[in-house]
Amino acid sequence: IRFSGIAAEEMAQEKWHPKQRIVKSEQNELQLEIPYSNDTELLMDIFRWGSLAEVLNPPELRTKAIEQLKTTLKSYK
């Protein structure tokens, strides 16, 4: 998961999982790698950050995120 802006700052302080891995970039971005078992709960946590968070991997989680966002957008048309 890539976080930017204020989300990156907040995620640098937050502990999501004991085995998490954080990589910070010079562009004020943060990449968070965590093991997970419940993609629904994880996506809810990610979506609260809106455009400041992007699922990068694994591909199946990214695809699920995209599909959920498309469904959400249909509600606003």
mmCIF file as gemmi writes it, N, C-alpha and C atoms, coordinates in Angstrom:
data_model
loop_
_atom_site.group_PDB
_atom_site.id
_atom_site.type_symbol
_atom_site.label_atom_id
_atom_site.label_alt_id
_atom_site.label_comp_id
_atom_site.label_asym_id
_atom_site.label_entity_id
_atom_site.label_seq_id
_atom_site.pdbx_PDB_ins_code
_atom_site.Cartn_x
_atom_site.Cartn_y
_atom_site.Cartn_z
_atom_site.occupancy
_atom_site.B_iso_or_equiv
_atom_site.pdbx_formal_charge
_atom_site.auth_seq_id
_atom_site.auth_asym_id
_atom_site.pdbx_PDB_model_num
ATOM 1 N N . ILE Axp A 1 ? 0.866 -1.163 0 1 0 ? 1 A 1
ATOM 2 C CA . ILE Axp A 1 ? 0 0 0 1 0 ? 1 A 1
ATOM 3 C C . ILE Axp A 1 ? 0.91 1.222 0 1 0 ? 1 A 1
ATOM 4 N N . ARG Axp A 2 ? 0.646 2.159 -0.932 1 0 ? 2 A 1
ATOM 5 C CA . ARG Axp A 2 ? 1.423 3.397 -0.96 1 0 ? 2 A 1
ATOM 6 C C . ARG Axp A 2 ? 0.567 4.521 -0.386 1 0 ? 2 A 1
ATOM 7 N N . PHE Axp A 3 ? 1.125 5.223 0.585 1 0 ? 3 A 1
ATOM 8 C CA . PHE Axp A 3 ? 0.459 6.358 1.209 1 0 ? 3 A 1
ATOM 9 C C . PHE Axp A 3 ? 1.227 7.624 0.862 1 0 ? 3 A 1
ATOM 10 N N . SER Axp A 4 ? 0.503 8.732 0.681 1 0 ? 4 A 1
ATOM 11 C CA . SER Axp A 4 ? 1.153 10.012 0.409 1 0 ? 4 A 1
ATOM 12 C C . SER Axp A 4 ? 0.565 11.077 1.325 1 0 ? 4 A 1
ATOM 13 N N . GLY Axp A 5 ? 1.223 12.238 1.328 1 0 ? 5 A 1
ATOM 14 C CA . GLY Axp A 5 ? 0.731 13.37 2.107 1 0 ? 5 A 1
ATOM 15 C C . GLY Axp A 5 ? 0.587 13.057 3.587 1 0 ? 5 A 1
ATOM 16 N N . ILE Axp A 6 ? -0.488 13.573 4.168 1 0 ? 6 A 1
ATOM 17 C CA . ILE Axp A 6 ? -0.739 13.387 5.602 1 0 ? 6 A 1
ATOM 18 C C . ILE Axp A 6 ? -0.918 11.908 5.957 1 0 ? 6 A 1
ATOM 19 N N . ALA Axp A 7 ? -1.413 11.113 5.016 1 0 ? 7 A 1
ATOM 20 C CA . ALA Axp A 7 ? -1.578 9.679 5.27 1 0 ? 7 A 1
ATOM 21 C C . ALA Axp A 7 ? -0.225 9.017 5.497 1 0 ? 7 A 1
ATOM 22 N N . ALA Axp A 8 ? 0.783 9.41 4.729 1 0 ? 8 A 1
ATOM 23 C CA . ALA Axp A 8 ? 2.132 8.856 4.908 1 0 ? 8 A 1
ATOM 24 C C . ALA Axp A 8 ? 2.681 9.222 6.28 1 0 ? 8 A 1
ATOM 25 N N . GLU Axp A 9 ? 2.439 10.453 6.685 1 0 ? 9 A 1
ATOM 26 C CA . GLU Axp A 9 ? 2.908 10.894 7.998 1 0 ? 9 A 1
ATOM 27 C C . GLU Axp A 9 ? 2.235 10.097 9.114 1 0 ? 9 A 1
ATOM 28 N N . GLU Axp A 10 ? 0.94 9.904 8.989 1 0 ? 10 A 1
ATOM 29 C CA . GLU Axp A 10 ? 0.188 9.149 10.006 1 0 ? 10 A 1
ATOM 30 C C . GLU Axp A 10 ? 0.604 7.676 10.025 1 0 ? 10 A 1
ATOM 31 N N . MET Axp A 11 ? 0.769 7.08 8.848 1 0 ? 11 A 1
ATOM 32 C CA . MET Axp A 11 ? 1.114 5.658 8.771 1 0 ? 11 A 1
ATOM 33 C C . MET Axp A 11 ? 2.51 5.392 9.321 1 0 ? 11 A 1
ATOM 34 N N . ALA Axp A 12 ? 3.38 6.373 9.252 1 0 ? 12 A 1
ATOM 35 C CA . ALA Axp A 12 ? 4.724 6.208 9.813 1 0 ? 12 A 1
ATOM 36 C C . ALA Axp A 12 ? 4.663 5.997 11.322 1 0 ? 12 A 1
ATOM 37 N N . GLN Axp A 13 ? 3.585 6.47 11.943 1 0 ? 13 A 1
ATOM 38 C CA . GLN Axp A 13 ? 3.417 6.359 13.395 1 0 ? 13 A 1
ATOM 39 C C . GLN Axp A 13 ? 2.527 5.186 13.808 1 0 ? 13 A 1
ATOM 40 N N . GLU Axp A 14 ? 1.785 4.635 12.874 1 0 ? 14 A 1
ATOM 41 C CA . GLU Axp A 14 ? 0.778 3.618 13.199 1 0 ? 14 A 1
ATOM 42 C C . GLU Axp A 14 ? 1.333 2.212 13.033 1 0 ? 14 A 1
ATOM 43 N N . LYS Axp A 15 ? 0.913 1.328 13.914 1 0 ? 15 A 1
ATOM 44 C CA . LYS Axp A 15 ? 1.321 -0.081 13.851 1 0 ? 15 A 1
ATOM 45 C C . LYS Axp A 15 ? 0.112 -0.897 13.412 1 0 ? 15 A 1
ATOM 46 N N . TRP Axp A 16 ? 0.151 -1.429 12.196 1 0 ? 16 A 1
ATOM 47 C CA . TRP Axp A 16 ? -0.95 -2.232 11.677 1 0 ? 16 A 1
ATOM 48 C C . TRP Axp A 16 ? -0.762 -3.711 11.993 1 0 ? 16 A 1
ATOM 49 N N . HIS Axp A 17 ? 0.493 -4.148 11.981 1 0 ? 17 A 1
ATOM 50 C CA . HIS Axp A 17 ? 0.76 -5.579 12.142 1 0 ? 17 A 1
ATOM 51 C C . HIS Axp A 17 ? 2.191 -5.751 12.66 1 0 ? 17 A 1
ATOM 52 N N . PRO Axp A 18 ? 2.434 -6.753 13.526 1 0 ? 18 A 1
ATOM 53 C CA . PRO Axp A 18 ? 3.787 -6.965 14.055 1 0 ? 18 A 1
ATOM 54 C C . PRO Axp A 18 ? 4.831 -7.234 12.966 1 0 ? 18 A 1
ATOM 55 N N . LYS Axp A 19 ? 4.403 -7.785 11.825 1 0 ? 19 A 1
ATOM 56 C CA . LYS Axp A 19 ? 5.346 -8.118 10.751 1 0 ? 19 A 1
ATOM 57 C C . LYS Axp A 19 ? 5.321 -7.096 9.614 1 0 ? 19 A 1
ATOM 58 N N . GLN Axp A 20 ? 4.812 -5.908 9.894 1 0 ? 20 A 1
ATOM 59 C CA . GLN Axp A 20 ? 4.752 -4.894 8.833 1 0 ? 20 A 1
ATOM 60 C C . GLN Axp A 20 ? 6.14 -4.428 8.443 1 0 ? 20 A 1
ATOM 61 N N . ARG Axp A 21 ? 6.24 -3.952 7.212 1 0 ? 21 A 1
ATOM 62 C CA . ARG Axp A 21 ? 7.485 -3.389 6.691 1 0 ? 21 A 1
ATOM 63 C C . ARG Axp A 21 ? 7.144 -2.038 6.086 1 0 ? 21 A 1
ATOM 64 N N . ILE Axp A 22 ? 7.906 -1.017 6.459 1 0 ? 22 A 1
ATOM 65 C CA . ILE Axp A 22 ? 7.668 0.345 5.976 1 0 ? 22 A 1
ATOM 66 C C . ILE Axp A 22 ? 8.894 0.826 5.216 1 0 ? 22 A 1
ATOM 67 N N . VAL Axp A 23 ? 8.642 1.395 4.042 1 0 ? 23 A 1
ATOM 68 C CA . VAL Axp A 23 ? 9.705 1.997 3.245 1 0 ? 23 A 1
ATOM 69 C C . VAL Axp A 23 ? 9.278 3.424 2.937 1 0 ? 23 A 1
ATOM 70 N N . LYS Axp A 24 ? 10.1 4.389 3.331 1 0 ? 24 A 1
ATOM 71 C CA . LYS Axp A 24 ? 9.8 5.802 3.076 1 0 ? 24 A 1
ATOM 72 C C . LYS Axp A 24 ? 10.565 6.256 1.839 1 0 ? 24 A 1
ATOM 73 N N . SER Axp A 25 ? 9.961 7.185 1.093 1 0 ? 25 A 1
ATOM 74 C CA . SER Axp A 25 ? 10.627 7.728 -0.09 1 0 ? 25 A 1
ATOM 75 C C . SER Axp A 25 ? 10.909 9.208 0.123 1 0 ? 25 A 1
ATOM 76 N N . GLU Axp A 26 ? 11.728 9.747 -0.744 1 0 ? 26 A 1
ATOM 77 C CA . GLU Axp A 26 ? 12.059 11.166 -0.672 1 0 ? 26 A 1
ATOM 78 C C . GLU Axp A 26 ? 10.903 12.045 -1.126 1 0 ? 26 A 1
ATOM 79 N N . GLN Axp A 27 ? 9.904 11.465 -1.79 1 0 ? 27 A 1
ATOM 80 C CA . GLN Axp A 27 ? 8.75 12.219 -2.288 1 0 ? 27 A 1
ATOM 81 C C . GLN Axp A 27 ? 7.63 12.298 -1.254 1 0 ? 27 A 1
ATOM 82 N N . ASN Axp A 28 ? 7.953 12.115 0.028 1 0 ? 28 A 1
ATOM 83 C CA . ASN Axp A 28 ? 6.962 12.149 1.106 1 0 ? 28 A 1
ATOM 84 C C . ASN Axp A 28 ? 5.905 11.064 0.93 1 0 ? 28 A 1
ATOM 85 N N . GLU Axp A 29 ? 6.339 9.913 0.438 1 0 ? 29 A 1
ATOM 86 C CA . GLU Axp A 29 ? 5.452 8.762 0.32 1 0 ? 29 A 1
ATOM 87 C C . GLU Axp A 29 ? 5.968 7.654 1.231 1 0 ? 29 A 1
ATOM 88 N N . LEU Axp A 30 ? 5.071 6.749 1.549 1 0 ? 30 A 1
ATOM 89 C CA . LEU Axp A 30 ? 5.418 5.637 2.411 1 0 ? 30 A 1
ATOM 90 C C . LEU Axp A 30 ? 4.779 4.392 1.821 1 0 ? 30 A 1
ATOM 91 N N . GLN Axp A 31 ? 5.54 3.32 1.732 1 0 ? 31 A 1
ATOM 92 C CA . GLN Axp A 31 ? 4.972 2.05 1.296 1 0 ? 31 A 1
ATOM 93 C C . GLN Axp A 31 ? 4.92 1.117 2.489 1 0 ? 31 A 1
ATOM 94 N N . LEU Axp A 32 ? 3.739 0.555 2.687 1 0 ? 32 A 1
ATOM 95 C CA . LEU Axp A 32 ? 3.494 -0.347 3.807 1 0 ? 32 A 1
ATOM 96 C C . LEU Axp A 32 ? 3.228 -1.738 3.258 1 0 ? 32 A 1
ATOM 97 N N . GLU Axp A 33 ? 3.985 -2.707 3.728 1 0 ? 33 A 1
ATOM 98 C CA . GLU Axp A 33 ? 3.773 -4.105 3.37 1 0 ? 33 A 1
ATOM 99 C C . GLU Axp A 33 ? 3.343 -4.831 4.636 1 0 ? 33 A 1
ATOM 100 N N . ILE Axp A 34 ? 2.189 -5.502 4.553 1 0 ? 34 A 1
ATOM 101 C CA . ILE Axp A 34 ? 1.682 -6.232 5.711 1 0 ? 34 A 1
ATOM 102 C C . ILE Axp A 34 ? 1.04 -7.539 5.273 1 0 ? 34 A 1
ATOM 103 N N . PRO Axp A 35 ? 1.168 -8.571 6.099 1 0 ? 35 A 1
ATOM 104 C CA . PRO Axp A 35 ? 0.399 -9.78 5.833 1 0 ? 35 A 1
ATOM 105 C C . PRO Axp A 35 ? -1.056 -9.522 6.247 1 0 ? 35 A 1
ATOM 106 N N . TYR Axp A 36 ? -1.99 -10.17 5.589 1 0 ? 36 A 1
ATOM 107 C CA . TYR Axp A 36 ? -3.392 -9.987 5.954 1 0 ? 36 A 1
ATOM 108 C C . TYR Axp A 36 ? -4.168 -11.253 5.63 1 0 ? 36 A 1
ATOM 109 N N . SER Axp A 37 ? -5.302 -11.406 6.286 1 0 ? 37 A 1
ATOM 110 C CA . SER Axp A 37 ? -6.167 -12.553 5.997 1 0 ? 37 A 1
ATOM 111 C C . SER Axp A 37 ? -7.567 -12.104 5.594 1 0 ? 37 A 1
ATOM 112 N N . ASN Axp A 38 ? -7.957 -10.907 5.997 1 0 ? 38 A 1
ATOM 113 C CA . ASN Axp A 38 ? -9.303 -10.413 5.701 1 0 ? 38 A 1
ATOM 114 C C . ASN Axp A 38 ? -9.201 -9.198 4.79 1 0 ? 38 A 1
ATOM 115 N N . ASP Axp A 39 ? -9.38 -9.416 3.478 1 0 ? 39 A 1
ATOM 116 C CA . ASP Axp A 39 ? -9.216 -8.293 2.552 1 0 ? 39 A 1
ATOM 117 C C . ASP Axp A 39 ? -10.319 -7.253 2.691 1 0 ? 39 A 1
ATOM 118 N N . THR Axp A 40 ? -11.508 -7.644 3.129 1 0 ? 40 A 1
ATOM 119 C CA . THR Axp A 40 ? -12.602 -6.681 3.309 1 0 ? 40 A 1
ATOM 120 C C . THR Axp A 40 ? -12.244 -5.661 4.376 1 0 ? 40 A 1
ATOM 121 N N . GLU Axp A 41 ? -11.776 -6.124 5.508 1 0 ? 41 A 1
ATOM 122 C CA . GLU Axp A 41 ? -11.39 -5.228 6.603 1 0 ? 41 A 1
ATOM 123 C C . GLU Axp A 41 ? -10.208 -4.35 6.199 1 0 ? 41 A 1
ATOM 124 N N . LEU Axp A 42 ? -9.228 -4.952 5.525 1 0 ? 42 A 1
ATOM 125 C CA . LEU Axp A 42 ? -8.057 -4.192 5.097 1 0 ? 42 A 1
ATOM 126 C C . LEU Axp A 42 ? -8.458 -3.091 4.12 1 0 ? 42 A 1
ATOM 127 N N . LEU Axp A 43 ? -9.305 -3.406 3.151 1 0 ? 43 A 1
ATOM 128 C CA . LEU Axp A 43 ? -9.732 -2.398 2.186 1 0 ? 43 A 1
ATOM 129 C C . LEU Axp A 43 ? -10.507 -1.267 2.858 1 0 ? 43 A 1
ATOM 130 N N . MET Axp A 44 ? -11.301 -1.565 3.849 1 0 ? 44 A 1
ATOM 131 C CA . MET Axp A 44 ? -12.019 -0.51 4.575 1 0 ? 44 A 1
ATOM 132 C C . MET Axp A 44 ? -11.015 0.442 5.227 1 0 ? 44 A 1
ATOM 133 N N . ASP Axp A 45 ? -9.965 -0.111 5.813 1 0 ? 45 A 1
ATOM 134 C CA . ASP Axp A 45 ? -8.932 0.725 6.442 1 0 ? 45 A 1
ATOM 135 C C . ASP Axp A 45 ? -8.192 1.564 5.4 1 0 ? 45 A 1
ATOM 136 N N . ILE Axp A 46 ? -7.939 0.988 4.248 1 0 ? 46 A 1
ATOM 137 C CA . ILE Axp A 46 ? -7.237 1.707 3.184 1 0 ? 46 A 1
ATOM 138 C C . ILE Axp A 46 ? -8.126 2.809 2.608 1 0 ? 46 A 1
ATOM 139 N N . PHE Axp A 47 ? -9.385 2.491 2.332 1 0 ? 47 A 1
ATOM 140 C CA . PHE Axp A 47 ? -10.299 3.443 1.694 1 0 ? 47 A 1
ATOM 141 C C . PHE Axp A 47 ? -10.569 4.676 2.555 1 0 ? 47 A 1
ATOM 142 N N . ARG Axp A 48 ? -10.379 4.588 3.849 1 0 ? 48 A 1
ATOM 143 C CA . ARG Axp A 48 ? -10.614 5.774 4.676 1 0 ? 48 A 1
ATOM 144 C C . ARG Axp A 48 ? -9.641 6.9 4.341 1 0 ? 48 A 1
ATOM 145 N N . TRP Axp A 49 ? -8.549 6.563 3.661 1 0 ? 49 A 1
ATOM 146 C CA . TRP Axp A 49 ? -7.568 7.57 3.261 1 0 ? 49 A 1
ATOM 147 C C . TRP Axp A 49 ? -7.829 8.125 1.87 1 0 ? 49 A 1
ATOM 148 N N . GLY Axp A 50 ? -8.843 7.624 1.196 1 0 ? 50 A 1
ATOM 149 C CA . GLY Axp A 50 ? -9.204 8.145 -0.123 1 0 ? 50 A 1
ATOM 150 C C . GLY Axp A 50 ? -8.043 8.07 -1.096 1 0 ? 50 A 1
ATOM 151 N N . SER Axp A 51 ? -7.822 9.155 -1.82 1 0 ? 51 A 1
ATOM 152 C CA . SER Axp A 51 ? -6.784 9.184 -2.857 1 0 ? 51 A 1
ATOM 153 C C . SER Axp A 51 ? -5.366 9.237 -2.289 1 0 ? 51 A 1
ATOM 154 N N . LEU Axp A 52 ? -5.227 9.311 -0.98 1 0 ? 52 A 1
ATOM 155 C CA . LEU Axp A 52 ? -3.903 9.327 -0.363 1 0 ? 52 A 1
ATOM 156 C C . LEU Axp A 52 ? -3.338 7.921 -0.154 1 0 ? 52 A 1
ATOM 157 N N . ALA Axp A 53 ? -4.126 6.895 -0.529 1 0 ? 53 A 1
ATOM 158 C CA . ALA Axp A 53 ? -3.674 5.512 -0.389 1 0 ? 53 A 1
ATOM 159 C C . ALA Axp A 53 ? -3.957 4.757 -1.679 1 0 ? 53 A 1
ATOM 160 N N . GLU Axp A 54 ? -3.012 3.922 -2.067 1 0 ? 54 A 1
ATOM 161 C CA . GLU Axp A 54 ? -3.169 3.118 -3.276 1 0 ? 54 A 1
ATOM 162 C C . GLU Axp A 54 ? -2.661 1.706 -3.014 1 0 ? 54 A 1
ATOM 163 N N . VAL Axp A 55 ? -3.485 0.713 -3.314 1 0 ? 55 A 1
ATOM 164 C CA . VAL Axp A 55 ? -3.066 -0.682 -3.213 1 0 ? 55 A 1
ATOM 165 C C . VAL Axp A 55 ? -2.187 -0.985 -4.415 1 0 ? 55 A 1
ATOM 166 N N . LEU Axp A 56 ? -0.966 -1.398 -4.158 1 0 ? 56 A 1
ATOM 167 C CA . LEU Axp A 56 ? -0.033 -1.729 -5.222 1 0 ? 56 A 1
ATOM 168 C C . LEU Axp A 56 ? 0.014 -3.233 -5.479 1 0 ? 56 A 1
ATOM 169 N N . ASN Axp A 57 ? 0.066 -4.003 -4.431 1 0 ? 57 A 1
ATOM 170 C CA . ASN Axp A 57 ? 0.174 -5.46 -4.499 1 0 ? 57 A 1
ATOM 171 C C . ASN Axp A 57 ? -0.503 -6.077 -3.303 1 0 ? 57 A 1
ATOM 172 N N . PRO Axp A 58 ? -0.879 -7.303 -3.349 1 0 ? 58 A 1
ATOM 173 C CA . PRO Axp A 58 ? -0.834 -8.218 -4.479 1 0 ? 58 A 1
ATOM 174 C C . PRO Axp A 58 ? -1.885 -7.848 -5.531 1 0 ? 58 A 1
ATOM 175 N N . PRO Axp A 59 ? -1.714 -8.326 -6.759 1 0 ? 59 A 1
ATOM 176 C CA . PRO Axp A 59 ? -2.628 -7.956 -7.838 1 0 ? 59 A 1
ATOM 177 C C . PRO Axp A 59 ? -4.1 -8.244 -7.539 1 0 ? 59 A 1
ATOM 178 N N . GLU Axp A 60 ? -4.373 -9.341 -6.86 1 0 ? 60 A 1
ATOM 179 C CA . GLU Axp A 60 ? -5.776 -9.684 -6.571 1 0 ? 60 A 1
ATOM 180 C C . GLU Axp A 60 ? -6.411 -8.693 -5.58 1 0 ? 60 A 1
ATOM 181 N N . LEU Axp A 61 ? -5.623 -8.157 -4.657 1 0 ? 61 A 1
ATOM 182 C CA . LEU Axp A 61 ? -6.155 -7.145 -3.737 1 0 ? 61 A 1
ATOM 183 C C . LEU Axp A 61 ? -6.364 -5.829 -4.477 1 0 ? 61 A 1
ATOM 184 N N . ARG Axp A 62 ? -5.45 -5.488 -5.361 1 0 ? 62 A 1
ATOM 185 C CA . ARG Axp A 62 ? -5.601 -4.268 -6.17 1 0 ? 62 A 1
ATOM 186 C C . ARG Axp A 62 ? -6.863 -4.366 -7.038 1 0 ? 62 A 1
ATOM 187 N N . THR Axp A 63 ? -7.06 -5.525 -7.665 1 0 ? 63 A 1
ATOM 188 C CA . THR Axp A 63 ? -8.247 -5.73 -8.496 1 0 ? 63 A 1
ATOM 189 C C . THR Axp A 63 ? -9.52 -5.6 -7.677 1 0 ? 63 A 1
ATOM 190 N N . LYS Axp A 64 ? -9.528 -6.18 -6.494 1 0 ? 64 A 1
ATOM 191 C CA . LYS Axp A 64 ? -10.708 -6.079 -5.631 1 0 ? 64 A 1
ATOM 192 C C . LYS Axp A 64 ? -10.959 -4.625 -5.233 1 0 ? 64 A 1
ATOM 193 N N . ALA Axp A 65 ? -9.9 -3.883 -4.946 1 0 ? 65 A 1
ATOM 194 C CA . ALA Axp A 65 ? -10.043 -2.466 -4.592 1 0 ? 65 A 1
ATOM 195 C C . ALA Axp A 65 ? -10.645 -1.693 -5.765 1 0 ? 65 A 1
ATOM 196 N N . ILE Axp A 66 ? -10.137 -1.935 -6.957 1 0 ? 66 A 1
ATOM 197 C CA . ILE Axp A 66 ? -10.648 -1.25 -8.143 1 0 ? 66 A 1
ATOM 198 C C . ILE Axp A 66 ? -12.125 -1.554 -8.35 1 0 ? 66 A 1
ATOM 199 N N . GLU Axp A 67 ? -12.503 -2.816 -8.229 1 0 ? 67 A 1
ATOM 200 C CA . GLU Axp A 67 ? -13.911 -3.202 -8.429 1 0 ? 67 A 1
ATOM 201 C C . GLU Axp A 67 ? -14.817 -2.548 -7.386 1 0 ? 67 A 1
ATOM 202 N N . GLN Axp A 68 ? -14.376 -2.498 -6.139 1 0 ? 68 A 1
ATOM 203 C CA . GLN Axp A 68 ? -15.185 -1.858 -5.095 1 0 ? 68 A 1
ATOM 204 C C . GLN Axp A 68 ? -15.324 -0.365 -5.353 1 0 ? 68 A 1
ATOM 205 N N . LEU Axp A 69 ? -14.267 0.272 -5.822 1 0 ? 69 A 1
ATOM 206 C CA . LEU Axp A 69 ? -14.333 1.702 -6.109 1 0 ? 69 A 1
ATOM 207 C C . LEU Axp A 69 ? -15.249 1.979 -7.304 1 0 ? 69 A 1
ATOM 208 N N . LYS Axp A 70 ? -15.212 1.132 -8.317 1 0 ? 70 A 1
ATOM 209 C CA . LYS Axp A 70 ? -16.12 1.282 -9.46 1 0 ? 70 A 1
ATOM 210 C C . LYS Axp A 70 ? -17.575 1.169 -9.012 1 0 ? 70 A 1
ATOM 211 N N . THR Axp A 71 ? -17.859 0.21 -8.153 1 0 ? 71 A 1
ATOM 212 C CA . THR Axp A 71 ? -19.214 0.02 -7.631 1 0 ? 71 A 1
ATOM 213 C C . THR Axp A 71 ? -19.647 1.24 -6.83 1 0 ? 71 A 1
ATOM 214 N N . THR Axp A 72 ? -18.749 1.767 -6.035 1 0 ? 72 A 1
ATOM 215 C CA . THR Axp A 72 ? -19.055 2.972 -5.239 1 0 ? 72 A 1
ATOM 216 C C . THR Axp A 72 ? -19.376 4.15 -6.145 1 0 ? 72 A 1
ATOM 217 N N . LEU Axp A 73 ? -18.589 4.319 -7.197 1 0 ? 73 A 1
ATOM 218 C CA . LEU Axp A 73 ? -18.806 5.424 -8.135 1 0 ? 73 A 1
ATOM 219 C C . LEU Axp A 73 ? -20.189 5.368 -8.777 1 0 ? 73 A 1
ATOM 220 N N . LYS Axp A 74 ? -20.672 4.161 -9.043 1 0 ? 74 A 1
ATOM 221 C CA . LYS Axp A 74 ? -22.01 4.012 -9.657 1 0 ? 74 A 1
ATOM 222 C C . LYS Axp A 74 ? -23.093 4.609 -8.764 1 0 ? 74 A 1
ATOM 223 N N . SER Axp A 75 ? -22.885 4.6 -7.469 1 0 ? 75 A 1
ATOM 224 C CA . SER Axp A 75 ? -23.862 5.155 -6.526 1 0 ? 75 A 1
ATOM 225 C C . SER Axp A 75 ? -23.959 6.668 -6.648 1 0 ? 75 A 1
ATOM 226 N N . TYR Axp A 76 ? -22.941 7.298 -7.212 1 0 ? 76 A 1
ATOM 227 C CA . TYR Axp A 76 ? -22.893 8.754 -7.287 1 0 ? 76 A 1
ATOM 228 C C . TYR Axp A 76 ? -23.285 9.288 -8.666 1 0 ? 76 A 1
ATOM 229 N N . LYS Axp A 77 ? -23.734 8.439 -9.539 1 0 ? 77 A 1
ATOM 230 C CA . LYS Axp A 77 ? -24.132 8.878 -10.892 1 0 ? 77 A 1
ATOM 231 C C . LYS Axp A 77 ? -25.608 9.145 -10.968 1 0 ? 77 A 1
